[in-house]
Amino acid sequence: MKMKFLACLAILAASASGASAGDMGHQMGDFSLTGYLDGEFSAVQGLNDPTDPTSDTGWKSSFGNQSEVVLWAQSDPAEKASFMSEIYYWQASNTITLQQAAVNWHLYSTDAYNMSARMGKFYVPFGIEERSIYSTTNMLVSRPYIQVWTDNGVELNGGGKMGESGMSMAWNLALTNGQTGSGLSPQNTDTDNNKSIGGRVSLVPMENYEVGGSFQLGKWDALGKENYTLFGAHGIAKPMEGVDVRAEWAMSKANAALAGADLKNMALYGQASYTMPLEGDNMESCGLTARFGWMDPNTDADNDEVMQLAVGANFSPAERVNFKVEFDLNKNSTPSGVDDPKDNAILAQAVVGW
């Protein structure tokens, strides 16, 4: 397994979107450093002879190539301004990536409503995965098929109560540099002059329940001529203490100058987890999680969909310390529709934060 060291500096500001940055909390004028170490082990089932799809499958394990080091910092240098940044260091490729660097202005705030502006490089407001992107907050080792990405741009976000009904809502609207390529996998900031507009709306009709939707519109090709649309919907329910049930769906469609080219894809997943607090000195919690995911990268062209059933357990013996184990049962179809018997995986992860 590949080992990556992720060094991450994030001055995380609270936003109406409810992302993990807001969960950390901070005080005005306060500066602190926090982060985590993340080590992973994987064993993947693959064909003994990759050139022969009828050969027996075998397990191939690896260790030492997937570790992460994350460093966060949070501060409010002024009463109505804050700054966030995030730096990734990948040991496998020996590269450093600036994942986030953005300034936030708190434009308006009352007991019932707030609004902020953001400028720089940040997570594009699509879906809900940015809320659990870090190893200290996600419930499984692997990520679902619907993932998040960062881009350069400007954003407005806000939220608050809706009258006396007890309902609340949050919204994000962003204009970003745009992406090269069309799909539901993570994408890095491109180098052309494309522009995309997108956002997310979340509605909380009652406590512990949320529904919402997301969209992205813009150009996807290097020349900036072809359009794409990306739509998504999500729901979260926490019906009782320790239970978290969530589901998300997304569909992408991109125009192509080449006649007959298919650039449609779709993905969805459903996830349920139960976390039980532990009693005793320094004992935190343990939990179980199951997720089903499905994706078709070209829905009209052929039958090459992929499905995944992931089950995992996590154990937190102390604050900011978490151990996880996961088993993935993957079903991949070739373009001809024949199942490809490979890619089942066993994953383990240890996370130590500070």
C-alpha positions in Angstrom: 0.0 0.0 0.0 1.2 3.4 -0.8 2.3 5.6 2.1 1.4 9.3 1.9 2.1 12.0 4.4 -0.5 14.6 4.3 0.6 17.9 5.9 -2.3 20.2 6.4 -2.4 23.7 7.7 -6.0 24.9 8.1 -7.2 28.1 9.8 -10.8 26.9 9.8 -13.6 29.4 10.0 -17.1 28.7 11.1 -19.5 28.8 8.1 -23.2 28.3 7.7 -22.6 25.2 5.6 -21.9 23.2 8.8 -18.6 21.8 7.5 -16.1 20.2 9.9 -14.3 23.5 10.3 -17.3 24.9 12.1 -17.4 21.9 14.4 -14.0 22.6 15.8 -14.9 26.0 17.3 -12.6 28.9 18.1 -12.4 32.2 19.9 -11.9 35.6 18.4 -8.2 36.5 18.3 -7.2 33.0 19.4 -4.6 31.0 17.5 -4.0 27.3 17.9 -2.5 24.4 16.1 -4.2 21.1 15.7 -3.7 18.1 13.5 -3.5 14.3 13.2 -1.3 11.4 12.1 -3.0 8.9 9.9 -1.5 5.5 9.1 -3.2 2.9 6.8 -2.8 -0.7 5.8 -4.6 -2.4 2.9 -4.8 -5.8 1.3 -6.5 -5.9 -2.1 -7.7 -8.9 -4.0 -6.4 -9.0 -7.6 -5.9 -11.3 -10.5 -2.8 -13.5 -10.1 -2.3 -13.0 -13.9 -3.6 -9.5 -14.9 -3.5 -10.5 -18.6 -5.8 -13.5 -18.0 -9.3 -12.5 -16.6 -10.0 -16.2 -15.9 -7.1 -16.7 -13.6 -7.6 -17.2 -9.9 -7.7 -14.1 -7.6 -5.2 -13.6 -4.9 -4.7 -11.1 -2.0 -1.9 -8.6 -2.3 -1.1 -6.6 0.8 1.1 -3.6 1.4 2.1 -1.4 4.3 4.0 1.8 4.8 2.8 3.9 1.8 -0.4 5.5 3.1 0.2 7.6 6.1 -1.0 11.2 6.6 0.2 14.0 8.7 -2.3 16.9 9.1 -1.7 20.2 10.8 -4.5 22.6 11.3 -4.4 26.1 12.6 -7.4 28.4 13.3 -7.5 32.1 14.0 -9.6 35.2 13.7 -7.2 38.1 13.1 -10.0 40.6 13.2 -13.5 40.7 14.6 -15.2 40.1 11.2 -12.4 38.3 9.3 -10.8 34.8 9.5 -8.5 32.8 7.4 -8.3 29.1 6.4 -5.5 27.2 4.8 -4.7 23.5 4.1 -1.5 22.0 2.8 -1.1 18.5 1.6 2.3 16.7 1.4 2.2 13.4 -0.5 5.2 11.3 0.4 4.5 8.7 -2.4 5.0 11.4 -5.0 7.0 13.8 -2.9 4.8 16.7 -3.8 3.2 19.5 -1.8 -0.3 20.8 -2.7 -2.1 23.9 -1.4 -5.5 22.5 -0.9 -7.1 25.5 0.7 -6.2 29.2 1.3 -9.2 31.5 1.7 -10.2 34.6 3.6 -13.7 34.8 5.2 -15.6 38.0 6.0 -18.5 37.7 8.5 -20.8 40.2 6.8 -24.0 39.9 8.9 -24.9 38.1 12.1 -27.9 38.1 14.5 -29.4 35.5 16.8 -31.5 34.3 13.9 -29.4 34.7 10.8 -25.8 35.1 9.5 -24.1 35.6 6.2 -20.4 35.5 5.2 -18.3 35.9 2.1 -15.2 33.9 1.1 -12.4 34.4 -1.4 -9.5 32.2 -2.3 -9.2 28.4 -2.7 -11.8 26.3 -0.8 -13.9 23.2 -1.0 -16.6 23.7 -3.7 -20.0 23.6 -2.0 -21.3 20.4 -3.5 -22.8 17.6 -1.4 -22.1 16.8 2.2 -18.8 14.9 2.2 -16.7 18.0 3.1 -18.2 17.7 6.5 -16.4 14.4 7.1 -13.4 14.7 4.8 -10.8 14.4 7.5 -9.7 11.0 9.0 -10.7 12.3 12.5 -14.3 12.7 11.5 -15.1 10.1 8.8 -16.6 6.8 9.9 -14.9 4.6 7.4 -11.3 4.4 6.0 -12.4 4.7 2.3 -14.4 7.5 0.7 -17.8 7.2 -1.1 -18.0 7.5 -4.9 -19.4 11.1 -4.5 -16.4 13.2 -3.4 -15.4 16.8 -2.9 -12.8 19.0 -4.6 -11.3 22.4 -4.1 -11.1 25.3 -6.6 -10.3 29.1 -6.7 -13.2 31.5 -6.5 -15.6 33.6 -4.4 -18.5 32.4 -2.3 -21.4 33.7 -0.3 -22.9 31.6 2.4 -25.6 32.1 5.1 -28.2 30.4 7.1 -30.5 30.7 10.1 -34.0 30.1 11.5 -37.1 30.2 9.5 -39.7 32.0 11.5 -41.1 30.5 14.7 -41.6 27.0 13.2 -38.3 25.6 14.4 -37.1 25.1 10.9 -33.7 26.3 9.7 -31.7 26.5 6.5 -28.2 27.1 5.2 -27.1 28.0 1.7 -23.9 28.4 -0.3 -23.3 30.1 -3.7 -19.9 30.1 -5.3 -18.3 31.2 -8.6 -15.1 29.2 -9.2 -12.4 28.8 -11.7 -13.9 25.7 -13.2 -12.8 22.1 -13.9 -11.1 20.2 -16.6 -12.8 16.9 -17.2 -16.3 15.7 -16.3 -17.1 13.2 -13.7 -18.0 12.5 -10.1 -14.4 11.8 -8.9 -12.3 14.4 -7.1 -10.9 17.0 -9.5 -8.0 19.5 -9.0 -8.1 23.1 -10.0 -7.6 23.4 -13.8 -5.3 25.8 -15.6 -7.6 27.2 -18.2 -10.1 30.1 -18.1 -13.3 28.1 -17.5 -15.8 29.4 -14.9 -18.3 27.4 -12.9 -21.2 28.5 -10.7 -22.6 26.2 -8.1 -24.1 26.0 -4.6 -25.9 24.0 -2.0 -29.1 24.4 0.0 -29.8 22.5 3.2 -33.1 22.5 5.0 -33.6 21.3 8.6 -37.3 20.8 9.0 -36.9 19.5 12.5 -34.1 18.8 14.9 -31.7 16.0 13.7 -33.1 15.8 10.2 -31.7 17.5 7.1 -32.5 17.4 3.3 -30.8 19.4 0.6 -29.5 19.7 -2.9 -26.4 20.9 -4.8 -25.6 22.0 -8.4 -22.6 23.0 -10.5 -22.8 24.6 -14.0 -19.9 25.5 -16.2 -17.4 24.5 -18.8 -15.4 21.3 -18.7 -13.0 21.2 -21.6 -9.6 22.8 -21.9 -10.8 25.2 -24.6 -13.8 26.4 -22.5 -16.4 25.6 -25.1 -18.3 22.5 -23.8 -20.9 22.8 -21.0 -21.5 20.5 -18.1 -24.2 20.2 -15.4 -23.8 18.4 -12.1 -26.8 17.9 -9.7 -27.0 16.2 -6.4 -29.3 15.6 -3.4 -28.7 14.5 0.1 -30.4 13.6 3.3 -29.3 13.1 6.9 -31.2 11.6 9.8 -30.2 11.1 13.4 -33.3 9.5 14.9 -31.7 8.5 18.2 -28.5 9.1 20.2 -25.5 7.6 18.4 -27.3 6.8 15.1 -26.5 8.5 11.9 -28.1 7.6 8.6 -27.3 9.5 5.4 -27.7 9.1 1.7 -26.5 11.1 -1.3 -27.1 11.0 -5.1 -25.4 12.9 -7.9 -25.6 13.0 -11.7 -23.3 14.7 -14.2 -23.9 15.4 -17.9 -21.4 17.1 -20.2 -21.8 18.2 -23.8 -19.2 16.9 -26.2 -18.2 18.2 -29.6 -17.5 14.6 -30.8 -20.7 13.1 -32.1 -21.8 10.0 -30.2 -19.5 10.6 -27.3 -21.1 9.7 -24.0 -20.3 12.0 -21.0 -23.0 11.1 -18.6 -22.5 9.5 -15.2 -24.3 8.9 -12.0 -23.4 7.8 -8.5 -25.2 7.3 -5.1 -24.5 5.8 -1.7 -26.3 5.2 1.5 -24.6 4.9 4.9 -25.7 4.0 8.4 -23.5 4.1 11.5 -24.0 3.6 15.2 -21.6 5.1 17.8 -21.7 4.0 21.4 -20.0 6.1 24.1 -17.7 4.1 26.5 -17.4 4.6 30.2 -14.3 5.0 32.2 -11.3 7.3 32.3 -10.2 8.5 28.9 -12.6 6.0 27.2 -14.4 7.7 24.3 -16.5 5.6 21.9 -16.8 2.6 19.5 -18.9 2.3 16.5 -20.1 0.2 13.5 -20.7 1.6 9.9 -22.1 0.1 6.7 -22.2 1.8 3.3 -23.5 0.8 -0.1 -22.3 2.7 -3.1 -22.9 2.5 -6.8 -21.5 4.4 -9.8 -21.8 4.3 -13.6 -19.1 6.4 -15.3 -21.0 6.4 -18.6 -24.6 5.6 -18.2 -25.5 5.4 -21.9 -22.4 3.8 -23.5 -22.0 0.4 -21.9 -22.5 -1.7 -18.8 -19.4 -0.9 -16.7 -21.0 0.1 -13.4 -19.3 -0.5 -10.1 -20.8 -1.4 -6.8 -19.4 -1.5 -3.3 -20.5 -2.8 0.1 -18.2 -1.5 2.8 -18.6 -2.5 6.5 -16.3 -1.2 9.2 -15.7 -0.7 12.9 -14.0 2.1 14.8 -12.7 2.4 18.3 -11.7 5.6 20.0 -9.9 5.0 23.3 -9.2 8.7 23.9 -10.0 12.0 22.5 -8.5 12.5 19.0 -7.4 8.8 18.9 -9.2 6.5 16.5 -8.6 3.0 15.1 -10.6 1.7 12.2 -10.9 -1.6 10.2 -13.0 -2.0 7.0 -13.9 -4.7 4.5 -14.9 -3.7 1.0 -16.8 -6.1 -1.3 -16.5 -4.6 -4.8 -18.3 -5.7 -7.9 -16.9 -4.2 -11.1 -18.5 -4.9 -14.5 -16.4 -4.8 -17.7 -17.9 -2.9 -20.7 -19.2 -6.2 -22.0 -21.1 -6.7 -18.7 -18.9 -9.5 -17.4 -18.1 -9.3 -13.7 -14.4 -8.6 -13.0 -13.5 -10.6 -9.9 -11.1 -8.3 -8.2 -10.6 -5.2 -6.0 -12.1 -6.6 -2.8 -10.1 -5.0 0.0 -9.3 -5.0 3.7 -8.4 -1.6 5.1 -7.1 -0.6 8.5 -6.3 2.9 9.8 -4.9 4.5 12.9 -5.5 8.2 13.6 -3.8 10.1 16.4 -4.6 13.8 16.6 -3.5 16.7 18.8 
